[in-house]
């Protein structure tokens, strides 16, 4: 019973405040090499209070990427946790590096994507997404850290029950670090999810630096390149 309650809270955490927005870390801040492939799995989500503890919602996401050329990577991902509850949530997009790093000036990557959420013919959504990241490489292994902003766009004019949709832009500042090995990458990231949306009067108690708005997200990712 406690396990069922816990997963109910987990699902609510990404539905109530942000309609499943950004339950995963940034995709391919640094694009793959040409013809290179990668498989990634990530775990994490918004921080919530559960009992006497503060934990990240354990949303599990699987991701695949392919290097179209040295500056462009196409990718697709599936939210495994949502699938366990009969909700399809997938993401299709591409990461394009716009410029290289010059000393202290960062490299820039832009990532347009389409998020598809489907439960049945009466419950489905499409969310265009645009992420912009700046990253700095350092050291022999070319580890890098990054900062950016993830933007989701609400296309619907109305919510459920014919209520006017007041928010059409949801933004999420983010920062992270990529530890690079020969075939493996380990990623940690944190982001402030939807600081422009209220988190009051919800069944989930979010941890956030803005008190009554948004949620603080924490994510961990592991990537295998081949």
C-alpha positions in Angstrom: 0.0 0.0 0.0 2.8 2.4 0.9 4.5 1.6 -2.5 1.3 2.4 -4.4 0.9 5.6 -2.5 4.5 6.6 -3.2 4.2 6.0 -7.0 0.9 7.9 -7.0 2.7 10.9 -5.5 5.5 10.5 -8.0 3.1 10.6 -10.9 1.3 13.6 -9.4 4.6 15.4 -9.0 5.1 15.8 -12.7 1.4 16.3 -13.6 -0.1 18.7 -11.1 2.4 21.6 -11.3 4.0 21.2 -14.7 1.8 18.8 -16.7 4.8 16.4 -17.0 7.2 19.1 -18.1 10.9 18.3 -17.9 11.0 15.0 -16.0 14.5 14.4 -17.5 17.8 16.2 -17.9 19.1 18.1 -20.9 19.7 16.1 -24.1 23.1 16.2 -25.8 24.4 19.5 -24.6 27.5 18.5 -26.6 26.6 16.7 -29.8 28.0 13.3 -30.7 30.7 12.8 -33.4 29.5 11.9 -36.9 28.0 8.4 -37.0 28.5 8.0 -33.3 25.7 6.5 -31.3 24.8 6.6 -27.7 22.3 5.0 -25.2 21.4 6.9 -22.1 19.4 6.2 -19.0 18.5 9.0 -16.5 16.9 9.1 -13.1 15.4 12.0 -11.2 12.8 14.7 -11.0 11.5 17.5 -8.8 12.3 17.4 -5.1 9.4 16.6 -2.9 8.8 16.0 0.8 7.9 12.3 1.5 7.4 11.5 5.1 10.3 13.1 7.0 12.6 13.1 3.9 13.3 15.2 0.9 13.8 13.1 -2.3 13.8 13.6 -6.0 10.9 11.9 -7.8 12.4 8.8 -9.4 11.4 9.2 -13.0 13.3 6.9 -15.2 14.0 7.9 -18.9 15.7 6.0 -21.7 17.3 7.9 -24.6 19.0 7.1 -27.9 21.1 9.5 -30.0 22.8 9.4 -33.4 25.5 11.8 -34.7 24.2 13.0 -38.0 27.4 15.1 -38.3 29.9 16.5 -35.8 27.7 19.4 -34.8 24.2 17.8 -35.2 22.7 14.9 -33.2 19.2 13.4 -33.5 17.6 11.7 -30.6 14.5 10.0 -29.2 13.5 9.2 -25.6 10.8 7.4 -23.7 9.8 8.0 -20.0 9.8 4.5 -18.6 8.0 5.4 -15.3 5.1 7.0 -17.2 4.8 3.9 -19.4 4.4 1.7 -16.3 1.3 3.7 -15.5 -0.1 3.3 -19.1 1.0 6.8 -20.2 3.1 7.2 -23.3 5.6 10.1 -22.9 8.2 10.4 -25.6 10.5 13.1 -27.0 11.9 13.5 -30.5 14.5 16.2 -31.3 17.9 17.3 -32.4 20.8 19.1 -30.8 22.8 21.6 -33.0 26.0 23.1 -31.9 26.1 26.7 -33.1 29.7 27.6 -32.2 32.8 26.3 -30.6 34.4 27.3 -27.3 37.0 30.0 -27.5 39.0 30.2 -24.2 36.5 31.5 -21.7 33.7 32.0 -24.2 31.5 28.9 -24.2 30.3 26.7 -27.0 26.5 27.1 -27.7 24.0 24.4 -28.4 20.3 24.7 -29.4 17.9 21.8 -29.1 14.4 21.9 -30.6 12.2 19.0 -29.7 8.6 17.7 -29.7 7.2 16.1 -26.6 4.4 13.7 -27.1 2.1 12.6 -24.2 -0.6 10.1 -24.9 -3.0 8.1 -22.7 -6.0 7.6 -25.0 -7.8 9.5 -27.7 -9.3 11.8 -25.2 -6.1 12.5 -23.2 -3.1 13.5 -25.4 -0.8 16.5 -25.7 2.0 17.9 -27.9 4.5 20.3 -26.4 7.1 22.0 -28.6 10.3 22.5 -26.7 13.4 24.7 -27.2 16.5 24.4 -25.1 19.6 26.6 -25.3 22.8 25.6 -23.4 26.3 27.1 -23.1 29.1 24.7 -22.1 32.7 24.9 -21.2 35.1 21.9 -21.8 38.2 21.5 -19.6 41.0 18.9 -19.0 42.4 16.1 -21.1 39.2 14.1 -20.9 37.1 17.0 -22.1 34.8 17.0 -19.1 32.4 20.0 -19.3 29.9 21.9 -17.3 27.0 23.8 -18.7 24.2 26.3 -18.0 21.1 26.9 -20.0 17.3 27.3 -20.2 14.7 24.8 -21.2 11.5 26.3 -22.7 8.2 24.5 -23.1 5.3 26.0 -25.1 1.6 25.3 -24.3 -0.4 25.2 -27.5 -3.9 24.7 -26.0 -6.0 27.7 -25.4 -8.0 25.9 -22.6 -7.4 23.5 -19.8 -9.7 20.7 -18.6 -13.3 21.7 -17.9 -13.1 24.5 -20.5 -10.9 26.7 -18.3 -8.8 29.3 -20.1 -5.1 28.4 -20.2 -3.2 31.3 -18.6 0.4 30.1 -19.2 1.8 29.4 -22.7 5.5 29.6 -21.8 7.1 27.4 -19.2 10.8 28.0 -18.6 13.4 26.0 -16.6 16.9 27.4 -15.9 19.4 24.5 -15.6 23.0 23.7 -14.8 24.9 20.5 -14.9 28.2 18.7 -15.3 29.3 15.9 -17.7 32.1 13.5 -16.6 33.7 12.1 -19.8 35.3 8.7 -20.1 36.3 6.8 -23.2 33.0 5.0 -23.7 30.9 6.2 -20.8 29.6 9.6 -19.6 28.1 10.4 -16.2 25.9 13.4 -15.9 24.5 15.3 -12.9 22.1 18.2 -13.4 19.8 20.5 -11.4 17.1 22.8 -12.7 14.4 25.1 -11.4 11.2 23.7 -13.0 8.5 26.3 -13.9 9.4 29.1 -11.5 6.6 31.1 -13.1 3.9 28.6 -12.0 2.3 28.4 -8.5 2.8 25.2 -6.6 0.2 26.0 -3.9 -2.9 23.9 -3.0 -1.4 20.7 -4.5 -1.2 17.2 -2.9 2.6 17.2 -3.5 4.9 19.3 -1.2 7.6 20.7 -3.6 11.0 21.9 -2.5 11.8 25.1 -4.3 14.0 28.2 -3.9 11.0 30.4 -4.8 8.7 29.2 -1.9 5.3 29.2 -3.6 6.4 28.7 -7.2 8.1 26.0 -9.2 10.1 23.1 -8.1 13.8 22.2 -7.8 14.8 19.2 -9.9 17.8 16.9 -9.5 18.9 14.3 -12.2 21.5 11.7 -12.7 22.4 10.2 -16.1 24.6 7.4 -17.5 25.5 7.3 -21.2 27.2 4.6 -23.2 28.8 5.7 -26.5 29.5 3.3 -29.4 
